């Protein structure tokens, strides 16, 4: 009985961490060096992602009755979870990018906005650019035609305006009529 009472706060901590989460990614980080683990945690923290290692049984208990219960099947062996409440693709994107240099890092599966994805599905999710990057691309594509239009209008104005300016500049100024000599 005492063991259950000791573990309940941890289960509550996990449940609170995943409540209202946009995504939860389960990771196998066996074999990462301390330096690699520290660097990964730093990158995730900077992106607003919570990353922590928990016992699988405690995670299963915390996930009960939620969309994240689908992750139970991958909770074998050492597991860590990366949780994001804002950017749904951030954990997968950061872990996949980091995994290119740290071969021992592996995404087992994840739940993104209520949908379960296996390791291959998470690779596709990781390829999705961040919200900010998508917005900047959209803004860039919207600005491009406006910028080109403005450039053309400016060239037309310069072309049409140049001869008129030259004509006025080159025209001799009218000389005042000389008064007849008396």
GUFI-939882 format. One record per residue (C-alpha): residue number from 0; residue in one letter; x, y, z. Coordinates in steps of 0.5 Angstrom, whole numbers, plus 500, padded with zeros to 3 digits. Layout:
! residues N
(gugu NUM; A; (X; Y; Z))
...
//
This chain:
! residues 182
(gugu 0; X; (500; 500; 500))
(gugu 1; X; (506; 505; 502))
(gugu 2; X; (509; 504; 495))
(gugu 3; X; (502; 506; 491))
(gugu 4; X; (502; 512; 496))
(gugu 5; X; (509; 514; 494))
(gugu 6; X; (508; 513; 486))
(gugu 7; X; (501; 517; 486))
(gugu 8; X; (505; 524; 486))
(gugu 9; X; (509; 522; 480))
(gugu 10; X; (503; 519; 476))
(gugu 11; X; (499; 526; 478))
(gugu 12; X; (506; 529; 475))
(gugu 13; X; (505; 525; 469))
(gugu 14; X; (498; 526; 468))
(gugu 15; X; (499; 534; 469))
(gugu 16; X; (504; 534; 464))
(gugu 17; X; (500; 531; 458))
(gugu 18; X; (494; 534; 460))
(gugu 19; X; (492; 539; 454))
(gugu 20; X; (499; 537; 451))
(gugu 21; X; (499; 538; 443))
(gugu 22; X; (504; 532; 443))
(gugu 23; X; (507; 527; 447))
(gugu 24; X; (513; 523; 444))
(gugu 25; X; (516; 517; 447))
(gugu 26; X; (523; 516; 446))
(gugu 27; X; (529; 511; 447))
(gugu 28; X; (535; 515; 449))
(gugu 29; X; (539; 509; 451))
(gugu 30; X; (546; 510; 450))
(gugu 31; X; (546; 517; 449))
(gugu 32; X; (552; 520; 453))
(gugu 33; X; (551; 525; 458))
(gugu 34; X; (554; 531; 454))
(gugu 35; X; (549; 529; 448))
(gugu 36; X; (543; 528; 453))
(gugu 37; X; (545; 535; 456))
(gugu 38; X; (545; 538; 449))
(gugu 39; X; (538; 535; 447))
(gugu 40; X; (535; 537; 454))
(gugu 41; X; (537; 544; 452))
(gugu 42; X; (535; 544; 445))
(gugu 43; X; (528; 541; 448))
(gugu 44; X; (527; 546; 453))
(gugu 45; X; (529; 552; 449))
(gugu 46; X; (523; 550; 444))
(gugu 47; X; (518; 550; 450))
(gugu 48; X; (518; 542; 451))
(gugu 49; X; (518; 538; 457))
(gugu 50; X; (523; 532; 457))
(gugu 51; X; (523; 527; 462))
(gugu 52; X; (525; 519; 464))
(gugu 53; X; (519; 516; 468))
(gugu 54; X; (518; 508; 469))
(gugu 55; X; (513; 505; 464))
(gugu 56; X; (508; 503; 469))
(gugu 57; X; (507; 510; 472))
(gugu 58; X; (506; 513; 465))
(gugu 59; X; (501; 507; 463))
(gugu 60; X; (497; 509; 469))
(gugu 61; X; (498; 517; 468))
(gugu 62; X; (495; 515; 460))
(gugu 63; X; (489; 511; 462))
(gugu 64; X; (483; 514; 459))
(gugu 65; X; (487; 519; 455))
(gugu 66; X; (489; 519; 447))
(gugu 67; X; (496; 518; 450))
(gugu 68; X; (494; 511; 452))
(gugu 69; X; (495; 509; 445))
(gugu 70; X; (503; 509; 447))
(gugu 71; X; (502; 504; 452))
(gugu 72; X; (504; 499; 447))
(gugu 73; X; (511; 502; 446))
(gugu 74; X; (512; 503; 453))
(gugu 75; X; (518; 497; 454))
(gugu 76; X; (525; 498; 456))
(gugu 77; X; (528; 505; 458))
(gugu 78; X; (523; 511; 455))
(gugu 79; X; (523; 518; 456))
(gugu 80; X; (517; 523; 454))
(gugu 81; X; (518; 529; 450))
(gugu 82; X; (511; 534; 451))
(gugu 83; X; (509; 540; 448))
(gugu 84; X; (503; 544; 450))
(gugu 85; X; (504; 549; 444))
(gugu 86; X; (508; 547; 438))
(gugu 87; X; (505; 540; 436))
(gugu 88; X; (511; 538; 431))
(gugu 89; X; (517; 541; 436))
(gugu 90; X; (519; 535; 440))
(gugu 91; X; (519; 530; 434))
(gugu 92; X; (523; 535; 429))
(gugu 93; X; (528; 537; 435))
(gugu 94; X; (529; 529; 437))
(gugu 95; X; (529; 527; 429))
(gugu 96; X; (534; 533; 428))
(gugu 97; X; (538; 531; 434))
(gugu 98; X; (538; 524; 432))
(gugu 99; X; (542; 525; 426))
(gugu 100; X; (548; 526; 430))
(gugu 101; X; (546; 522; 436))
(gugu 102; X; (545; 515; 433))
(gugu 103; X; (543; 512; 440))
(gugu 104; X; (537; 516; 440))
(gugu 105; X; (530; 513; 437))
(gugu 106; X; (523; 516; 437))
(gugu 107; X; (519; 510; 439))
(gugu 108; X; (512; 513; 437))
(gugu 109; X; (508; 519; 439))
(gugu 110; X; (501; 522; 439))
(gugu 111; X; (500; 529; 436))
(gugu 112; X; (494; 533; 437))
(gugu 113; X; (490; 526; 439))
(gugu 114; X; (493; 522; 433))
(gugu 115; X; (497; 516; 434))
(gugu 116; X; (503; 515; 430))
(gugu 117; X; (509; 510; 430))
(gugu 118; X; (516; 511; 429))
(gugu 119; X; (515; 512; 421))
(gugu 120; X; (509; 516; 422))
(gugu 121; X; (513; 521; 427))
(gugu 122; X; (519; 521; 422))
(gugu 123; X; (513; 525; 417))
(gugu 124; X; (511; 529; 423))
(gugu 125; X; (518; 531; 424))
(gugu 126; X; (519; 533; 417))
(gugu 127; X; (513; 539; 418))
(gugu 128; X; (516; 545; 419))
(gugu 129; X; (515; 549; 425))
(gugu 130; X; (509; 554; 425))
(gugu 131; X; (513; 560; 425))
(gugu 132; X; (517; 558; 419))
(gugu 133; X; (510; 556; 415))
(gugu 134; X; (508; 563; 417))
(gugu 135; X; (514; 566; 415))
(gugu 136; X; (514; 562; 408))
(gugu 137; X; (507; 565; 407))
(gugu 138; X; (508; 572; 409))
(gugu 139; X; (514; 571; 404))
(gugu 140; X; (510; 568; 398))
(gugu 141; X; (505; 574; 399))
(gugu 142; X; (510; 579; 399))
(gugu 143; X; (513; 577; 393))
(gugu 144; X; (508; 579; 388))
(gugu 145; X; (507; 586; 392))
(gugu 146; X; (514; 587; 392))
(gugu 147; X; (515; 585; 384))
(gugu 148; X; (509; 590; 383))
(gugu 149; X; (512; 596; 386))
(gugu 150; X; (518; 595; 383))
(gugu 151; X; (515; 595; 376))
(gugu 152; X; (511; 601; 378))
(gugu 153; X; (517; 605; 380))
(gugu 154; X; (521; 603; 373))
(gugu 155; X; (515; 605; 369))
(gugu 156; X; (514; 612; 373))
(gugu 157; X; (522; 613; 372))
(gugu 158; X; (522; 611; 365))
(gugu 159; X; (516; 616; 364))
(gugu 160; X; (518; 621; 368))
(gugu 161; X; (525; 622; 366))
(gugu 162; X; (524; 625; 359))
(gugu 163; X; (519; 630; 362))
(gugu 164; X; (525; 632; 367))
(gugu 165; X; (530; 632; 362))
(gugu 166; X; (526; 637; 357))
(gugu 167; X; (525; 642; 362))
(gugu 168; X; (532; 642; 365))
(gugu 169; X; (535; 643; 357))
(gugu 170; X; (530; 648; 355))
(gugu 171; X; (533; 655; 355))
(gugu 172; X; (530; 659; 360))
(gugu 173; X; (526; 665; 357))
(gugu 174; X; (530; 671; 356))
(gugu 175; X; (527; 678; 358))
(gugu 176; X; (526; 682; 352))
(gugu 177; X; (530; 687; 352))
(gugu 178; X; (528; 694; 352))
(gugu 179; X; (529; 698; 346))
(gugu 180; X; (535; 703; 346))
(gugu 181; X; (532; 710; 347))
//
